[in-house]
Amino acid sequence: MAEANAPIKWTRDLRVFLMNLVDHGMKLEDAALKSGVRLKRARLIVSHPEFLKAYEERLEVVRANERARNIHKAISIRDDEDLITPAGRKVQLDAAKFLHGEDGGKTRVNVGVSVSLGYVIDVSGDKAPPVRTIDISQNEQFGSGED
């Protein structure tokens, strides 16, 4: 491959390399080894626009072929009588929503925030409003240790 935008010569080895990547989910190194494509060429070819287009098209075919299996898996999860815990029931509800078309492809991320006592360092300059501080060393509610 002399030039980055030159057309790709689709040899049998290169087609097998693409199939190994997409259909079999192999790592680049393994797909190259199995297909007979040199590793250096494999690393160059995966960034070529023509190869990327072929890769995406083949990946879309795999996705389309998996849709029926995903629907049947969701049905079996929804109807599983062994999922009796609250978490199991939530999984069943999510499967039912997916089957009803309410999934929407949304991803939820829960973020925990821990707060502990310590110093506050203001690095905002004059942009932030002043922070109210409380000096607990003089506060009788916490006591001074002398009873």
C-alpha positions in Angstrom: 0.0 0.0 0.0 2.1 2.9 -1.3 -0.4 5.7 -0.7 -2.9 6.3 2.0 -5.8 7.1 -0.3 -4.9 4.6 -3.1 -7.6 2.0 -3.7 -7.2 -1.2 -1.7 -6.5 -4.4 -3.6 -9.0 -6.8 -2.0 -7.0 -10.0 -1.9 -8.4 -13.2 -0.3 -6.2 -12.7 2.7 -7.5 -9.2 3.2 -11.1 -10.3 3.0 -10.4 -13.1 5.6 -8.7 -10.4 7.8 -11.8 -8.3 7.7 -14.0 -11.3 8.5 -11.8 -12.3 11.4 -12.0 -8.8 12.9 -15.8 -8.4 12.5 -17.4 -11.8 12.4 -15.1 -13.6 14.8 -14.2 -10.5 17.0 -10.5 -11.2 16.9 -7.9 -8.7 18.0 -6.0 -7.1 15.2 -2.8 -9.2 15.8 -4.7 -12.5 15.9 -6.8 -11.6 12.8 -3.7 -10.7 10.9 -1.9 -13.9 11.9 -4.9 -16.1 11.0 -5.4 -14.5 7.7 -1.8 -14.3 6.5 -1.7 -10.5 6.5 1.6 -9.0 7.8 1.1 -7.1 11.1 2.6 -3.9 9.7 0.2 -4.0 6.8 -2.7 -4.8 9.0 -2.0 -1.8 11.2 -1.8 0.5 8.2 -4.9 -0.9 6.4 -7.3 -0.6 9.4 -7.0 3.2 9.1 -7.6 3.3 5.4 -11.0 5.0 4.5 -12.0 2.2 2.1 -11.3 -0.5 4.7 -13.1 1.5 7.4 -16.2 1.7 5.2 -16.1 -2.0 4.5 -15.6 -2.7 8.2 -18.6 -0.6 9.2 -20.8 -2.1 6.6 -19.9 -5.6 7.7 -20.4 -4.7 11.3 -23.9 -3.4 10.5 -24.7 -6.8 8.9 -23.6 -8.5 12.1 -25.8 -6.2 14.2 -28.8 -6.9 12.0 -28.2 -10.6 12.3 -28.1 -10.4 16.1 -31.4 -8.5 16.5 -33.5 -11.6 16.4 -31.3 -13.3 19.0 -31.4 -10.2 21.2 -35.2 -10.1 21.1 -35.5 -13.8 22.0 -33.0 -13.3 24.9 -35.1 -10.4 26.2 -38.2 -12.6 26.0 -36.5 -15.4 28.0 -35.3 -12.9 30.6 -38.7 -11.3 30.9 -40.4 -14.7 31.4 -37.7 -16.2 33.7 -39.5 -17.3 36.9 -36.2 -17.6 38.8 -35.6 -13.9 38.9 -37.4 -13.2 42.1 -35.1 -10.7 43.8 -35.8 -7.0 43.3 -32.7 -6.7 41.1 -34.1 -9.7 39.0 -37.5 -8.0 38.7 -35.8 -4.8 37.5 -34.0 -6.8 34.9 -37.3 -8.3 33.8 -38.9 -4.8 33.7 -36.0 -3.5 31.5 -36.4 -6.5 29.2 -40.1 -5.8 28.9 -39.4 -2.1 28.1 -36.8 -3.2 25.5 -39.4 -5.5 23.8 -42.0 -2.7 23.9 -39.5 -0.4 22.2 -39.1 1.9 25.2 -35.3 1.4 25.5 -34.2 4.3 23.5 -30.5 3.3 23.8 -30.1 5.4 26.9 -27.3 4.6 29.3 -27.5 5.5 33.0 -24.4 6.2 35.0 -24.6 6.5 38.8 -21.9 8.7 40.4 -21.2 8.6 44.1 -19.7 11.6 45.8 -18.0 11.3 49.1 -17.5 14.3 51.4 -15.0 14.6 54.2 -13.8 17.3 56.6 -10.7 19.2 55.6 -9.5 22.4 54.0 -11.1 24.2 51.2 -8.7 25.8 48.7 -10.2 28.5 46.6 -8.6 28.5 43.1 -11.4 30.4 41.4 -10.0 33.9 42.0 -12.6 36.7 42.1 -15.2 34.8 40.1 -16.8 32.7 42.8 -18.9 34.2 45.7 -17.2 34.2 49.1 -17.5 30.9 51.0 -18.9 31.0 54.5 -16.6 29.2 56.9 -17.4 28.0 60.4 -14.8 27.9 63.1 -15.7 24.9 65.2 -12.9 25.4 67.7 -14.9 28.1 69.5 -18.3 26.4 69.2 -19.6 25.2 72.6 -21.9 22.6 70.9 -18.9 20.4 70.2 -17.2 20.9 73.6 -13.6 21.7 74.3 -12.8 18.4 75.9 -12.9 19.9 79.4 -15.9 18.8 81.6 
